[in-house]
Amino acid sequence: MTQDTVHIGGRRSKLAVVQSEKVKTMIQDAFEQYNCKLTKTQTLGDQIQFKPLYSFGGKALWTKELEDLLYDPDMDLRLDVVVHSLKDMPTILPDGFELGGITKRVDLSDCLVMSLNSPYHSLDDLPLGSVVGTSSVRRSSQLKRRYPGLIFESVRGNIHTRLEKVDDPNSRYTCIILATAGLIRMNLDYRITQRFDSKIMYHAVGQGALGLEIRANDTRMHRILDEICDIETTVCCLAERSLMRTLEGGCSVPIGVETNFNMNTKMLTFKAIVIDVEGTEWVEDCEKKILVDLEKDAIECGVILANRMISNGAKKILDEINLSKIK
């Protein structure tokens, strides 16, 4: 049997390569007739490692160069699917592109990583004035609410770079906050000191899942991705992305979520928070909905929750954050 080729694209970072390799394995395990070829590309977000994410652009930082390859005129370079960390994907894609599928979540939580040989085991243990490294406004805003005595500073770079920064004996960071899924995928979960649930910090929209971007209406790729994607994760992530899209939230805005979908009862439970940068003002809410048309109703659930949060002041918080960035 002649093998057909599926061209898979992703970023060049070690984590991104691991994620692309995972999708390659999933496709080849499900379809013996397909051979997968990987392409690794550097994005603008990879090139700018010295500034906080919120200061220089939106989520297209991680996607544009790869999207260009989905329509490359050179068929030898053209991609069929791009693998993204779903939390890095814009909720509105350019014309001609679509979210073709979402893989099963590895772990949706954020986690705490202390420096090597640290005597501390949780944020509650830290002395006042300890420096916590995170470039995410969502994380720092929520933690400021719970831990006003801690200092939050930006830390950029890939996972290994950030670990090196916190482990440096002369580091100003006492600890850093990372996505649990990235550490698991890199076999670094032994470094996790504490995992956070929504009582401390809501996770990012789409966190822990991979988003698979394709050309719009590509029936071949739809057929392939339908076999490797996860319906429970898809339902939750579609609701989360719908909420963010309705709130008009972009990269690194302080929108946190927690979703749970019961496949037996078809009940989606969706919690969310919008919080100001200083962690002093927030809107927190929950919506429950039984889904009949799973994807359509999940998206509707996100819209319902977002609109109620807007009426309770969420949009005002986000608008003031955007205004402060412009200033």
C-alpha positions in Angstrom: 0.0 0.0 0.0 1.3 3.4 -1.0 1.6 5.7 2.0 0.0 9.2 1.8 1.8 12.0 3.6 0.4 14.3 6.3 2.5 17.4 6.7 2.4 18.5 10.4 3.8 21.9 11.5 4.7 23.3 14.9 7.1 25.6 16.7 10.7 24.8 17.2 10.8 24.7 21.0 11.4 21.4 22.8 7.9 21.3 24.1 6.3 22.2 20.8 8.3 19.4 19.1 7.1 16.9 21.7 3.5 18.0 21.1 3.9 17.7 17.3 5.5 14.2 17.7 2.5 13.2 19.8 0.0 14.2 17.1 2.2 12.4 14.5 2.0 9.2 16.6 -1.7 9.5 17.1 -2.3 9.8 13.3 0.0 7.0 12.4 -1.5 4.7 15.0 -5.0 5.4 13.8 -4.2 5.3 10.0 -1.6 2.9 8.8 -1.8 4.3 5.3 -0.5 7.8 6.4 3.1 8.8 6.8 3.6 12.0 8.8 6.3 14.6 8.1 7.2 17.3 10.7 8.1 20.9 10.0 9.5 23.1 12.8 9.1 26.9 12.5 10.2 29.8 14.6 7.4 32.3 15.4 7.6 35.9 16.4 6.7 34.9 20.0 9.8 32.6 20.1 12.1 35.4 19.0 11.0 38.0 21.6 12.1 36.5 24.9 12.9 39.6 26.9 9.5 41.3 27.3 6.3 40.3 29.1 3.8 38.8 26.8 1.1 41.4 27.4 3.4 44.2 26.3 3.9 43.3 22.6 1.0 41.7 21.0 -1.7 39.0 20.9 -1.9 35.3 20.3 -1.0 35.6 16.6 2.5 35.9 17.9 2.5 32.1 18.1 0.5 31.2 15.0 1.0 33.5 12.0 4.2 32.0 10.5 2.8 28.5 10.8 -0.6 29.6 9.3 1.3 31.0 6.3 2.6 27.5 5.6 -0.9 26.0 5.4 -1.3 27.9 2.1 2.3 27.9 0.9 2.4 27.8 -2.9 5.2 25.3 -2.8 3.5 22.0 -2.2 6.6 20.5 -0.8 6.5 23.1 2.0 2.7 23.3 2.5 1.4 22.0 5.8 -1.8 20.1 6.3 -2.2 20.7 10.0 -0.5 22.9 12.6 -0.2 21.8 16.2 -0.7 24.6 18.8 -1.0 24.7 22.5 -4.7 25.5 22.4 -4.3 28.3 25.0 -2.0 30.1 22.5 -4.6 30.0 19.7 -6.7 33.1 19.0 -10.4 32.5 19.5 -11.1 34.1 16.0 -9.0 32.6 13.2 -8.2 34.4 9.9 -10.4 33.6 6.9 -9.4 30.3 5.3 -8.4 28.6 8.6 -10.3 26.6 11.2 -9.8 24.7 14.4 -10.0 21.2 13.0 -9.8 19.3 16.3 -8.8 19.3 20.0 -6.8 16.5 21.7 -7.5 15.1 25.1 -6.2 17.3 27.9 -3.1 16.1 29.7 -3.7 18.3 32.8 -5.4 21.6 32.9 -4.0 23.1 36.1 -1.2 25.6 36.8 1.5 24.6 39.2 4.1 25.9 41.5 7.8 25.1 41.0 10.2 26.0 43.9 13.9 26.4 43.4 16.0 23.3 43.9 16.5 22.5 47.6 14.0 25.1 48.6 12.6 24.6 52.2 9.2 25.8 51.0 6.4 23.6 49.8 3.5 25.9 49.0 2.7 29.6 48.5 1.4 29.7 52.0 4.9 28.9 53.3 6.6 31.8 51.6 7.9 34.8 53.6 6.4 38.2 52.8 8.2 39.9 49.9 9.2 36.6 48.1 9.4 36.9 44.4 7.2 34.7 42.2 8.1 34.5 38.5 5.3 34.5 36.0 4.6 36.4 32.7 0.9 35.7 32.9 -1.4 38.5 34.0 -4.1 35.9 34.6 -1.9 34.1 37.1 -0.4 37.1 38.9 -3.8 38.8 39.2 -5.5 35.8 40.8 -2.5 35.2 43.1 -2.3 38.8 44.2 -5.9 38.4 45.5 -4.9 35.5 47.7 -1.3 36.5 48.5 -1.0 40.3 48.6 2.3 40.0 50.5 4.1 38.3 47.6 5.9 40.1 44.7 5.2 39.0 41.1 7.7 39.5 38.3 7.9 38.5 34.7 9.9 35.5 33.7 10.2 34.5 30.0 11.8 31.7 28.1 11.0 28.0 27.5 10.5 25.6 30.3 14.1 24.7 30.7 15.2 28.3 30.6 12.7 29.2 33.3 13.8 26.3 35.5 17.4 27.5 35.1 16.4 31.0 36.2 14.7 29.8 39.4 17.4 27.3 40.2 20.3 29.8 39.8 21.8 30.4 43.4 21.7 34.1 42.7 18.1 34.1 41.3 15.7 36.8 42.5 12.9 34.3 42.1 11.9 32.1 45.0 9.6 30.1 42.7 7.9 30.2 39.3 4.4 29.3 38.1 4.0 27.1 35.0 1.4 25.1 33.2 1.3 21.5 34.6 0.8 20.0 31.2 4.1 21.3 29.8 6.0 19.8 32.6 4.2 16.4 32.2 4.9 16.4 28.5 8.6 17.1 29.1 8.8 14.4 31.8 9.6 17.2 34.3 6.6 16.7 36.6 8.9 15.7 39.4 9.6 19.4 39.7 6.0 20.2 40.6 5.7 21.5 44.2 2.0 22.3 44.3 -0.9 22.1 41.8 -3.6 24.8 41.9 -7.3 24.3 41.6 -9.9 27.1 41.2 -9.9 27.8 44.9 -6.5 29.4 44.4 -6.3 30.0 40.6 -8.5 29.3 37.6 -6.6 27.9 34.6 -6.3 29.5 31.1 -8.8 28.9 28.3 -7.8 25.8 26.5 -5.0 24.9 28.9 -3.6 21.4 28.7 -5.0 20.6 25.3 -3.6 20.8 21.8 -5.4 22.7 19.1 -5.1 21.4 15.5 -5.4 24.1 12.9 -6.2 23.3 9.3 -7.3 24.9 6.0 -11.1 25.6 6.1 -13.2 22.8 4.7 -10.4 20.3 4.3 -12.4 17.1 4.4 -9.4 14.8 4.4 -8.0 16.4 7.5 -11.4 16.5 9.2 -11.7 12.7 8.7 -8.2 12.2 10.1 -8.6 14.5 13.1 -12.1 13.2 14.0 -10.3 9.9 14.9 -7.7 11.3 17.2 -9.5 14.1 19.0 -11.4 13.9 22.3 -15.1 14.9 22.6 -15.0 15.7 26.4 -12.1 18.0 26.0 -13.6 19.5 22.9 -16.9 20.4 24.6 -15.1 22.0 27.5 -12.6 24.0 25.4 -15.3 25.2 22.9 -17.2 26.6 25.9 -14.1 28.3 27.2 -13.1 29.8 23.9 -16.7 31.0 23.3 -16.6 32.8 26.7 -13.3 34.5 25.9 -14.4 35.4 22.4 -17.6 37.0 23.8 -15.6 38.9 26.4 -13.1 39.9 23.7 -10.2 38.7 25.8 -6.8 38.5 24.1 -3.4 37.2 25.1 -2.5 37.2 28.8 -5.7 39.0 29.9 -6.9 37.9 33.4 -9.7 35.5 32.4 -9.6 32.2 34.2 -11.9 29.2 33.7 -12.8 25.7 35.1 -15.0 23.4 33.1 -16.3 19.9 33.7 -18.4 17.8 31.3 -20.2 14.6 32.5 -20.5 12.3 29.4 -23.3 10.3 31.1 -25.6 13.1 32.1 -24.4 15.5 29.4 -24.1 18.2 32.1 -21.5 21.0 31.5 -20.4 22.9 34.6 -18.6 26.0 33.7 -17.0 28.4 36.2 -15.1 31.6 35.2 -13.4 34.7 36.6 -12.4 38.1 35.2 -10.1 39.9 37.6 -8.2 43.2 37.5 -4.4 43.4 37.3 -4.0 44.2 41.0 -6.3 41.4 42.1 -8.6 43.8 43.9 -11.7 43.7 41.7 -13.3 40.7 40.0 -16.4 39.0 38.6 -16.8 35.3 39.3 -19.7 33.2 38.0 -20.9 29.7 37.1 -23.2 28.3 34.5 -24.6 24.7 34.2 -26.2 23.4 31.1 -27.3 20.0 29.8 -26.0 19.7 26.2 -28.1 18.2 23.4 -26.1 19.3 20.4 -22.7 19.0 22.2 -20.6 21.5 20.3 -23.3 24.0 19.5 -24.7 24.0 23.1 -21.2 24.2 24.6 -20.5 27.4 22.6 -23.9 28.8 23.6 -23.1 28.0 27.3 -19.9 30.1 27.0 -21.9 33.0 25.5 -24.5 32.9 28.2 -21.9 32.9 31.0 -19.9 35.7 29.3 -22.9 37.9 28.8 -24.0 37.6 32.4 -20.4 38.4 33.6 -20.4 41.4 31.3 -23.6 42.7 32.8 -22.0 42.3 36.2 -18.9 44.3 35.3 -16.5 42.0 33.6 -16.2 44.1 30.4 -15.5 47.2 32.4 -12.5 45.4 34.1 -11.1 44.2 30.8 -11.6 47.6 29.1 -9.6 49.3 31.9 -6.8 46.8 31.6 -6.6 47.4 27.8 -6.6 51.2 28.4 -3.8 51.0 30.9 -1.7 49.0 28.4 -2.3 51.7 25.8 -1.2 54.4 28.3 
